[in-house]
Amino acid sequence: MKNLFIEYPKCTTCQKAKKWLEANDIQFEDRHIIENNPTEKELTKWIKISGKETKKWFNTSGLKYKSLNLKEKLPNMTDEEKIKLLASDGMLIKRPILISDKGILIGFKETDWEVKLCMMSAKN
């Protein structure tokens, strides 16, 4: 499976992550999170694989998150409701996301990506 890089092109963090992938010769397929928003099925699968709580997949610094008052609402929602909400609007999802057959990374912290991607490569 080729790496899938899900991004919002205007996002500076996504731009940094993309440059990092290119600089490190990591091949990937690019996917625009708004034009091709992850589905409920994809999110359900990816969240399980990532091992992170569903609430960690929300873009908590986004305007949409704040305007919907999700800080207050999320604690009372089921995981299924959260996933349905995430699938309804790509701007609610934390980004970038890198999906590989060896793991999933959400958000971009260069040191985390170096460690994870080196571990991913070592598993081959």
N, C-alpha and C positions, 0 to 999 in steps of 0.2 A: 504494500500500500504506500502510495506517495504521501508525503506530509501534506496536511490540509491547513492552510493559514487563513483564519477568518479574521477580517479586519474591517474597520471603518476608515477609508483612506484619508480623511481629514483629521483623524486622531493622531496627535504627535507621538503618543506612546506606540501606536501601531506602526507609524513611520520608522521609529527607532528600532522596533523589533524586526521589521522587514529588512532594514539596512544591515542589521546584525546577522540575520539569516543569510543574506546575500554575501556578506563579507566572510562568512564562515563556510561558504559553498554548500549550504544545506538546501537541497531541492525542495520545492513546495508548489502546490497548486493554490492559487489565490482565490479567495471568495469574499465578496462584498457583503457585509452583515445586514445591510438594509435591503439591497436588491435580492438577496438570497438568504433570508433569515432562517436560522436553524429551526427545524420542526420539533414538535413535542417528542416524537420518537427519537430523533437524534439527540436532543437534550437529555432525555431520560437515560439513554445509553451512555452518553459522555459523562454525565454527572456521576453515574455509578462507577465508571472506570476511573474517574479522577480521584475518587475517595473524598471529595470535598462536599461539605453540606451544600444543599441547594441555594441557600441564602448567599453563599460566597460567589455565586455566579452572577449576582446583580451588580450593575454599574452604579454603586452608591454615590458617586460624585456627579452623576448625570442629571441634567435638568428634568428629564422625564421621571426619574426615580423620585426626585424631590417634589415635583408638582403632583404626583400621585400619592404623596405622603406614605411611601412604602416602608419607611423606618418604623412607623406605627402599625401598619397593616400586616407586614410579613410574619411577625410572631404568631398571629392568629390564623395563618393560612396553612393548608396541608402542602406537602411537597408537590402533589399533583396540581394544585391550584397555582403554585409558584411557577412550575414548569409551563403550564398553559399561558400564564402571564408573560414569561420570558419569550415564548414562541410567538407571541402576538406582536412584538416590537423589538427589533434588533438593538435599538438604542438602550434598552433596559439591561442588555447583557454585557458583563465585564469583558473587555477585549484588550489586546488581541487573544485569540485562541489558537493554539497549535495542536493539531490532532495527528498522532502517529500510531502505527500499530504497536508501538512500545510504550505509549503514555500520552497524557494530555497536560498541556500547560495553559493556564489562564492568567491574563495580565502579563506584564513584561518586567522582570527584574533580571538584568543581564547575568548576574552571578547564579541565580537559580536556573536560568536557561542553560548556562555553560555546564553546570553540574548535571542536570537532567539529560541534556543531549549527549554529553559524554558518556553517561550511564547507558543511555539508549543505544549508542553506537557500540559500547562494550558488550552489550547483550547479544549482538549479531553473531 
